[in-house]
């Protein structure tokens, strides 16, 4: 539906008193099929109802929209409950083995997990604030919009691709290896271990922090900026009196979000850790199941990881962190800030440095990938099969994620309308509102570990369940991001058209086709593309359930890296990164068109 059409429908909805008569002007809407819906007979009154208590078509539509949301919550509960059942079953069958896992090794793993997350958070937050301030104070900087857009790319870039980009730049055979060898006075050992983990985490989280802090800078009232200009405040005074209060309000939430992302990091630590000394809880869970085959220790590690994540997520939510993040950010700015030339030069240098830091690993992947034998890789049956498997599983997971997200959004809106403006949200409404975000409490590797143990204990085929597990977990994990893209558009359309739908008796598929679909097309496309990009690059679940029969591109890439076939790995990383980059561009385009 075009914007003009939506305005017609909105004006029409506002001009019809609830329960009143629709005049002849309603025929203008017949071109969109409303006449057919209007001529449908009203539903018969319930036999048990009085003459004045015929069921409202609005209430019936709300009931229809609530049921899919309840089923979606049940599906989420099934996936989470199955993982919990597997962990409890294994702990009960081998209690002594699970208890014996509380040893010095577990203590070292927990300490390293928290230490690397703390360092990564500090190294991401401080540059993020500096870069965000430079973006805010240089609204006319050439390429400013491109920098903000580039800072959104790591959010959808597979972690395994970014890790390879860091190695292509700073690895033992990386682009800067010779220069670094000259600086250190010896052979450059590479960047494995804590240093590699920190660089990769900053690559992902510094742009995220910068974009979130930029929102805080842009939220500073215009009156404060005018006062800054009138008083001729210098850069330090403006920071201390005007900008720091806004940053300070956003700082706890952003810091806790980054800390949580680093605590639950799996792929980066797996590829760049370099040994037992740099192992986090999630990597230890993977090693216990796939290499040591010690389910009892894996259960203990999983419970510790779960408790740690719950504590961090609870703290982050209380501090105002948006756990799903923001995929896209407006590049607009009020402008009008007075800055001296030295400050402009300094801020410009900061923006260039931030751009190079984020673009460097991406460019390194392109260079290394083009240097590999792409023609030979395309000709390998294993590569084609892995690419096809990745695309099919990601397509199904993204489709399922969008359907489940729409179900929860519609159910939440229907329950909100049912209780009215004065009522308090019930348990079901709160569950539809927050149910998807709660999945972020449980990392994918924890869900996979629980189901791995459950399938093993029940005698079912563990590796045969790989496609189902990959689709189910990725679909659920992408729901918070999909709902953030869908919910504003759905609620806005509902506010405009709810009365009209009740007046004309439009519900079910007719409502979806005529009313909901036109304003939701582009938000749905954004959510689908973003969910598919996240699913394409996931390694957490397939690392546990993958086999020679079921291999995705990230899993095949991991196998090639483990076999030291670095050129093949670079080519596969370029393919995977190009797919996710194309989806990211489409999602960004759809998001901007939706605005």
Legacy VTK file of the C-alpha trace (Angstrom):
# vtk DataFile Version 3.0
C-alpha trace
ASCII
DATASET POLYDATA
POINTS 595 float
0.000 0.000 0.000
1.415 3.370 -0.965
1.804 6.158 1.541
-1.125 8.018 0.051
-3.304 4.938 0.315
-2.399 4.540 3.975
-3.420 8.138 4.632
-6.789 7.521 2.964
-7.383 4.471 5.123
-6.241 6.323 8.235
-8.568 9.282 7.566
-11.399 6.892 6.864
-10.831 5.037 10.105
-10.897 8.286 12.047
-14.052 9.543 10.315
-16.187 6.493 11.150
-17.657 6.468 14.644
-17.340 3.064 16.265
-20.601 1.213 15.697
-21.828 3.824 13.196
-22.810 3.626 9.526
-20.332 3.569 6.658
-21.435 6.077 4.016
-21.012 5.879 0.244
-17.527 7.347 0.360
-16.366 3.912 1.529
-16.730 2.789 -2.109
-13.441 4.597 -2.766
-11.740 1.749 -0.941
-13.259 -0.948 -3.164
-10.202 -0.916 -5.396
-8.220 -2.568 -2.622
-10.858 -5.236 -1.992
-12.546 -3.710 1.035
-15.996 -3.840 -0.537
-15.907 -7.619 -0.591
-14.883 -7.720 3.042
-17.575 -5.167 3.940
-20.300 -7.216 2.258
-19.402 -10.332 4.253
-22.223 -11.185 6.688
-21.567 -10.487 10.330
-20.865 -13.530 12.482
-23.993 -14.959 14.115
-24.693 -14.169 17.717
-23.825 -16.737 20.318
-26.864 -18.730 21.481
-25.936 -18.050 25.067
-25.714 -14.318 24.526
-28.507 -11.867 24.855
-29.843 -9.783 22.029
-27.462 -6.987 22.898
-24.334 -9.085 23.385
-23.370 -10.210 19.916
-19.690 -11.077 19.711
-17.507 -8.276 18.516
-15.531 -8.964 15.335
-12.714 -6.988 16.916
-12.546 -9.355 19.895
-12.651 -12.367 17.593
-9.777 -10.951 15.563
-7.776 -10.378 18.715
-8.328 -13.981 19.776
-7.164 -15.151 16.358
-4.018 -13.066 16.694
-3.317 -14.240 20.249
-3.266 -17.978 19.533
-0.189 -17.939 17.213
1.684 -15.957 19.854
0.873 -18.558 22.500
2.060 -21.323 20.162
5.272 -19.375 19.524
5.939 -19.099 23.248
5.350 -22.843 23.469
7.904 -23.479 20.711
10.493 -21.312 22.466
9.763 -23.125 25.718
10.174 -26.490 23.989
13.635 -25.622 22.670
14.780 -24.160 25.985
13.108 -26.878 28.031
14.672 -29.652 25.964
18.122 -28.207 26.568
17.434 -27.907 30.299
16.100 -31.474 30.424
19.258 -32.807 28.801
21.492 -31.009 31.279
19.460 -32.131 34.299
19.299 -35.715 33.018
23.067 -35.925 32.578
23.739 -34.288 35.940
21.411 -36.754 37.666
22.918 -39.811 35.981
26.532 -38.833 36.756
26.348 -36.535 39.747
29.821 -37.373 41.025
31.383 -36.640 37.642
29.572 -33.317 37.370
30.582 -32.341 40.903
34.222 -33.292 40.338
34.402 -30.775 37.488
34.505 -27.948 40.044
38.291 -27.882 40.070
41.184 -25.523 39.420
40.700 -25.829 35.657
37.144 -24.509 35.947
38.362 -21.647 38.121
41.027 -20.699 35.553
38.490 -20.821 32.723
36.031 -18.588 34.595
38.799 -16.135 35.506
39.996 -15.880 31.906
36.420 -15.530 30.620
35.769 -12.557 32.887
39.236 -11.006 32.419
39.166 -11.008 28.620
35.590 -9.675 28.678
36.578 -6.836 31.022
39.599 -5.849 28.919
37.576 -6.094 25.702
34.863 -3.882 27.181
37.289 -1.165 28.277
39.139 -1.233 24.943
35.827 -1.007 23.056
34.051 1.611 25.166
36.785 4.256 25.390
37.498 4.457 21.619
33.751 4.156 20.993
33.085 7.322 22.992
35.912 9.192 21.243
34.734 8.156 17.770
31.081 8.921 18.580
32.025 12.407 19.797
34.011 13.034 16.637
31.002 11.978 14.555
28.715 14.242 16.574
30.987 17.294 16.352
31.778 16.903 12.648
28.346 16.615 10.988
29.731 17.798 7.641
32.751 15.465 7.570
33.129 13.949 4.063
32.030 10.329 4.134
30.444 10.591 7.585
27.406 8.604 6.476
29.629 5.914 4.966
31.542 5.594 8.252
28.323 5.171 10.240
27.109 2.595 7.725
30.441 0.754 7.842
30.214 0.610 11.632
27.000 -1.380 11.230
28.558 -4.079 9.040
30.330 -6.035 11.843
26.946 -6.628 13.468
26.003 -8.991 10.618
29.503 -10.146 9.643
30.213 -13.754 10.693
32.691 -13.913 13.553
34.732 -16.551 11.739
35.207 -14.167 8.796
36.314 -11.336 11.071
38.763 -13.635 12.863
40.317 -14.594 9.541
40.526 -10.914 8.638
42.480 -10.197 11.821
44.825 -13.087 11.036
45.253 -11.879 7.447
46.414 -8.525 8.816
48.321 -9.418 11.975
48.956 -13.152 11.738
52.348 -14.789 11.364
52.010 -14.554 7.577
49.786 -11.464 7.609
50.079 -8.273 5.639
51.810 -6.433 8.505
53.945 -9.396 9.650
57.200 -8.051 8.165
56.670 -4.572 9.588
55.851 -5.989 13.011
58.905 -8.250 12.873
61.059 -5.192 12.247
59.500 -3.368 15.187
59.927 -6.282 17.591
63.439 -7.094 16.416
62.666 -10.736 15.702
60.248 -13.097 14.041
56.636 -11.996 14.529
54.880 -14.825 16.442
51.392 -13.911 15.301
48.439 -12.654 17.257
47.047 -15.802 18.820
46.073 -15.758 22.485
44.677 -12.896 24.523
45.944 -10.193 22.144
44.146 -11.708 19.160
40.932 -12.123 21.138
41.054 -8.486 22.242
41.678 -7.134 18.737
38.791 -9.155 17.291
36.430 -8.169 20.107
37.276 -4.495 19.675
36.692 -4.847 15.924
33.148 -6.045 16.630
32.217 -3.997 19.680
33.892 -0.608 19.213
31.670 0.238 16.201
28.605 -0.953 18.124
29.528 1.215 21.110
30.241 4.199 18.852
26.830 3.959 17.196
25.042 3.668 20.540
26.960 6.588 22.048
26.251 8.623 18.913
22.563 8.238 19.720
23.296 9.711 23.147
25.137 12.669 21.599
22.320 13.269 19.107
19.783 13.191 21.960
21.355 16.254 23.607
18.696 19.015 23.488
19.186 21.683 20.846
18.870 24.359 23.541
22.000 23.012 25.207
23.901 23.197 21.937
22.738 26.761 21.322
23.831 27.687 24.828
27.224 26.134 24.125
27.602 28.303 21.016
26.372 31.487 22.720
28.789 31.099 25.621
31.684 30.184 23.349
32.460 27.013 25.258
35.642 25.240 24.396
35.827 21.554 23.626
36.677 20.520 27.195
33.944 22.671 28.767
31.348 21.377 26.309
32.377 17.816 27.121
32.314 18.308 30.885
29.088 20.315 31.154
26.934 19.160 28.225
28.151 15.944 26.637
29.446 13.918 29.577
26.045 13.824 31.377
24.457 12.316 28.246
27.277 9.799 27.819
27.249 8.935 31.521
23.559 8.031 31.325
24.172 5.619 28.432
27.511 4.257 29.661
26.355 1.511 32.088
23.942 -0.047 29.608
26.391 0.009 26.695
29.224 -1.337 28.838
27.131 -4.219 30.173
25.942 -5.088 26.661
29.513 -5.231 25.346
30.628 -7.194 28.407
27.867 -9.754 27.842
28.785 -10.141 24.172
32.419 -10.776 25.115
31.553 -13.261 27.870
29.438 -15.298 25.437
31.967 -15.087 22.591
32.657 -18.508 21.085
33.976 -18.401 17.532
36.614 -15.717 18.113
38.067 -17.474 21.163
37.949 -20.848 19.401
39.947 -19.547 16.420
42.258 -17.013 18.076
42.678 -18.432 21.588
45.707 -20.463 20.654
45.607 -23.009 23.476
44.359 -23.990 26.936
45.684 -20.788 28.495
43.143 -18.736 26.504
39.939 -20.753 26.900
36.529 -19.392 27.835
33.564 -21.299 29.215
31.869 -21.739 25.830
35.017 -23.089 24.187
35.546 -25.409 27.162
31.993 -26.757 26.699
32.713 -27.442 23.031
36.000 -29.178 23.833
34.399 -31.314 26.556
31.739 -32.619 24.152
33.585 -32.926 20.842
37.157 -33.765 21.875
37.196 -35.084 25.449
33.691 -36.591 25.267
33.137 -35.749 28.923
29.417 -34.893 29.186
29.567 -34.561 32.972
32.177 -31.787 32.767
30.249 -30.181 29.902
27.116 -30.060 32.081
29.013 -28.360 34.917
30.569 -25.829 32.548
27.160 -25.187 30.995
25.502 -24.509 34.342
28.291 -22.105 35.317
28.008 -20.326 31.959
24.232 -20.108 32.338
24.421 -18.623 35.835
27.063 -16.141 34.709
25.008 -15.086 31.696
21.802 -14.682 33.715
23.583 -12.405 36.187
25.107 -10.284 33.410
21.901 -10.021 31.369
19.883 -9.089 34.459
22.380 -6.375 35.323
22.441 -5.147 31.726
18.642 -4.949 31.581
18.506 -3.000 34.846
21.094 -0.577 33.479
19.073 0.025 30.313
21.040 -1.973 27.754
19.197 -2.857 24.527
20.144 -6.524 24.292
19.121 -6.850 20.649
21.217 -3.870 19.618
20.410 -1.556 16.733
21.035 -2.800 13.231
20.588 0.570 11.564
21.097 4.147 12.616
20.125 7.409 11.024
23.033 9.457 9.718
21.271 12.747 10.313
22.626 15.330 12.727
21.499 18.775 13.756
24.865 20.272 12.967
25.670 23.848 13.841
28.421 23.055 16.347
31.236 25.556 16.588
34.598 23.810 16.602
38.070 25.218 16.162
40.338 24.071 13.361
42.669 22.102 15.670
39.658 20.259 17.068
38.347 19.604 13.563
41.691 18.164 12.510
41.861 15.977 15.615
38.304 14.696 15.172
38.969 14.060 11.497
42.045 12.009 12.375
39.965 10.024 14.887
37.339 9.240 12.247
39.949 8.180 9.708
41.627 5.930 12.280
38.285 4.376 13.235
37.431 3.820 9.584
40.768 2.133 8.878
40.517 -0.070 11.976
37.110 -1.425 10.934
37.768 -1.542 7.196
41.223 -3.151 7.546
40.163 -6.729 8.367
37.425 -6.582 5.724
39.886 -5.440 3.077
42.356 -8.122 4.177
39.710 -10.814 3.687
38.998 -9.538 0.177
42.702 -9.489 -0.719
43.396 -12.939 0.746
40.227 -14.386 -0.764
41.003 -13.115 -4.251
44.514 -14.524 -3.891
43.097 -18.012 -3.337
42.034 -20.301 -6.157
38.365 -19.373 -6.220
37.691 -21.228 -9.467
38.980 -24.465 -7.981
37.005 -23.902 -4.792
33.795 -23.322 -6.733
34.469 -26.552 -8.576
34.709 -28.674 -5.417
31.569 -30.644 -4.645
32.122 -30.216 -0.898
32.122 -26.429 -1.242
29.007 -26.379 -3.407
27.195 -28.721 -1.039
28.226 -26.676 1.997
27.085 -23.454 0.323
23.755 -25.000 -0.654
23.274 -26.388 2.855
24.065 -23.005 4.399
21.644 -21.153 2.138
18.812 -23.635 2.628
19.165 -23.814 6.410
19.581 -20.034 6.713
16.540 -19.415 4.479
14.373 -21.759 6.550
15.669 -20.332 9.835
15.087 -16.728 8.699
11.584 -17.528 7.424
10.706 -19.275 10.674
12.176 -16.424 12.712
10.071 -13.836 10.867
6.871 -15.887 11.221
7.447 -16.417 14.941
8.325 -12.745 15.433
5.171 -11.550 13.672
3.126 -13.958 15.795
4.530 -12.528 19.021
4.195 -8.916 17.856
0.574 -9.428 16.764
-0.320 -11.259 19.972
1.218 -8.548 22.129
-0.699 -5.837 20.275
-3.981 -7.774 20.496
-3.567 -8.281 24.236
-2.709 -4.605 24.666
-5.898 -3.565 22.856
-7.967 -6.041 24.841
-6.918 -4.671 28.250
-7.308 -1.031 27.198
-5.253 1.981 28.157
-6.066 1.845 31.868
-5.395 -1.832 32.540
-2.160 -3.412 33.701
-0.318 -5.815 31.370
-1.024 -9.431 32.223
1.455 -12.277 32.394
0.768 -13.395 28.826
1.217 -9.881 27.435
4.514 -9.481 29.264
5.655 -12.854 27.950
4.852 -11.897 24.356
6.669 -8.607 24.913
9.818 -10.002 26.535
9.757 -13.697 25.633
12.013 -13.377 22.596
14.555 -11.197 24.414
14.862 -13.831 27.133
16.500 -16.218 24.660
19.565 -13.975 24.796
20.076 -15.171 28.357
20.990 -18.629 27.043
23.830 -18.662 24.463
23.451 -20.975 21.434
26.306 -23.201 22.588
24.442 -23.836 25.867
21.239 -24.783 24.038
23.212 -26.997 21.694
25.039 -28.674 24.574
21.768 -29.445 26.341
20.210 -31.000 23.253
23.444 -32.839 22.431
23.349 -34.542 25.837
19.581 -35.167 25.647
19.776 -36.825 22.222
22.735 -38.916 23.339
20.999 -40.057 26.536
17.772 -40.908 24.701
19.583 -42.977 22.077
18.513 -40.745 19.186
20.930 -39.823 16.432
22.897 -36.791 17.597
24.389 -35.819 14.252
21.264 -36.723 12.286
19.464 -33.950 14.168
21.906 -31.288 12.938
19.585 -29.603 10.382
16.693 -29.371 12.836
18.875 -28.027 15.634
20.597 -25.448 13.413
17.279 -24.150 12.066
15.488 -24.100 15.426
18.240 -22.429 17.448
19.165 -19.864 14.782
15.511 -18.957 14.212
14.938 -18.324 17.909
18.221 -16.466 18.427
17.390 -14.079 15.557
13.919 -13.259 16.906
14.914 -10.305 19.149
16.502 -8.558 16.155
13.566 -9.385 13.872
11.021 -8.122 16.392
12.842 -4.800 16.739
12.450 -4.320 12.984
8.812 -5.464 12.782
7.138 -4.186 15.931
7.210 -0.387 15.305
5.665 -0.767 11.842
3.037 -3.238 13.047
1.992 -1.127 16.032
1.792 1.990 13.867
-0.372 0.242 11.261
-2.582 -1.198 13.990
-3.126 2.234 15.527
-4.303 3.561 12.152
-6.443 0.659 10.974
-7.763 -1.180 14.040
-11.111 0.625 14.146
-11.609 0.273 10.399
-10.966 -3.482 10.566
-13.472 -3.854 13.400
-16.048 -1.765 11.523
-15.745 -3.767 8.303
-15.267 -7.166 9.934
-11.841 -7.677 8.378
-9.809 -10.350 10.136
-7.662 -13.396 9.517
-6.004 -13.762 6.129
-8.059 -10.930 4.623
-6.644 -8.538 7.197
-3.127 -9.828 6.622
-3.430 -9.380 2.848
-5.261 -6.057 2.750
-4.224 -4.214 5.901
-1.076 -5.589 7.517
0.994 -6.661 4.511
1.471 -3.296 2.692
3.078 -1.385 5.610
4.973 -4.478 6.806
6.590 -5.476 3.514
9.845 -3.619 3.968
10.234 -4.216 7.729
9.656 -7.915 7.073
12.292 -7.850 4.331
14.710 -6.133 6.716
14.062 -8.693 9.449
14.369 -11.610 7.015
17.653 -10.429 5.503
19.183 -9.691 8.888
18.053 -13.038 10.350
19.390 -14.882 7.317
22.762 -13.139 7.599
23.002 -14.104 11.272
22.063 -17.707 10.483
24.524 -17.972 7.597
27.489 -17.077 9.775
26.584 -19.062 12.888
29.140 -21.603 14.090
27.942 -22.272 17.634
25.385 -25.034 16.988
26.871 -26.587 13.854
30.236 -26.891 15.640
28.570 -29.403 17.979
26.262 -31.188 15.532
28.219 -30.871 12.282
29.570 -33.934 10.494
30.695 -35.033 7.054
27.044 -35.469 6.103
25.866 -32.038 7.279
28.355 -29.218 6.693
27.727 -25.514 6.364
30.173 -22.953 5.010
31.334 -21.877 8.511
31.840 -25.529 9.502
33.761 -26.296 6.298
35.828 -23.152 6.839
36.674 -24.335 10.365
37.733 -27.722 8.994
40.020 -26.123 6.396
41.613 -23.908 9.047
42.149 -26.906 11.327
43.922 -28.641 8.432
46.129 -25.513 7.890
44.659 -24.941 4.415
44.696 -21.198 4.925
44.247 -20.207 1.281
41.124 -22.324 0.986
39.875 -20.854 4.261
40.415 -17.326 2.923
38.447 -18.116 -0.225
35.584 -19.619 1.771
35.615 -16.615 4.101
35.297 -14.294 1.105
32.292 -16.268 -0.177
30.604 -16.269 3.221
31.370 -12.621 3.853
30.068 -11.614 0.409
26.774 -13.428 1.026
26.280 -11.788 4.421
27.376 -8.398 3.071
24.805 -8.606 0.265
22.082 -9.475 2.767
23.197 -6.604 4.998
22.998 -4.141 2.102
19.522 -5.378 1.215
18.392 -5.079 4.841
19.804 -1.550 5.050
18.058 -0.560 1.811
14.758 -2.023 2.985
15.091 -0.272 6.336
15.670 3.113 4.713
12.767 2.612 2.295
10.521 1.696 5.233
11.264 5.065 6.856
LINES 1 596
595 0 1 2 3 4 5 6 7 8 9 10 11 12 13 14 15 16 17 18 19 20 21 22 23 24 25 26 27 28 29 30 31 32 33 34 35 36 37 38 39 40 41 42 43 44 45 46 47 48 49 50 51 52 53 54 55 56 57 58 59 60 61 62 63 64 65 66 67 68 69 70 71 72 73 74 75 76 77 78 79 80 81 82 83 84 85 86 87 88 89 90 91 92 93 94 95 96 97 98 99 100 101 102 103 104 105 106 107 108 109 110 111 112 113 114 115 116 117 118 119 120 121 122 123 124 125 126 127 128 129 130 131 132 133 134 135 136 137 138 139 140 141 142 143 144 145 146 147 148 149 150 151 152 153 154 155 156 157 158 159 160 161 162 163 164 165 166 167 168 169 170 171 172 173 174 175 176 177 178 179 180 181 182 183 184 185 186 187 188 189 190 191 192 193 194 195 196 197 198 199 200 201 202 203 204 205 206 207 208 209 210 211 212 213 214 215 216 217 218 219 220 221 222 223 224 225 226 227 228 229 230 231 232 233 234 235 236 237 238 239 240 241 242 243 244 245 246 247 248 249 250 251 252 253 254 255 256 257 258 259 260 261 262 263 264 265 266 267 268 269 270 271 272 273 274 275 276 277 278 279 280 281 282 283 284 285 286 287 288 289 290 291 292 293 294 295 296 297 298 299 300 301 302 303 304 305 306 307 308 309 310 311 312 313 314 315 316 317 318 319 320 321 322 323 324 325 326 327 328 329 330 331 332 333 334 335 336 337 338 339 340 341 342 343 344 345 346 347 348 349 350 351 352 353 354 355 356 357 358 359 360 361 362 363 364 365 366 367 368 369 370 371 372 373 374 375 376 377 378 379 380 381 382 383 384 385 386 387 388 389 390 391 392 393 394 395 396 397 398 399 400 401 402 403 404 405 406 407 408 409 410 411 412 413 414 415 416 417 418 419 420 421 422 423 424 425 426 427 428 429 430 431 432 433 434 435 436 437 438 439 440 441 442 443 444 445 446 447 448 449 450 451 452 453 454 455 456 457 458 459 460 461 462 463 464 465 466 467 468 469 470 471 472 473 474 475 476 477 478 479 480 481 482 483 484 485 486 487 488 489 490 491 492 493 494 495 496 497 498 499 500 501 502 503 504 505 506 507 508 509 510 511 512 513 514 515 516 517 518 519 520 521 522 523 524 525 526 527 528 529 530 531 532 533 534 535 536 537 538 539 540 541 542 543 544 545 546 547 548 549 550 551 552 553 554 555 556 557 558 559 560 561 562 563 564 565 566 567 568 569 570 571 572 573 574 575 576 577 578 579 580 581 582 583 584 585 586 587 588 589 590 591 592 593 594
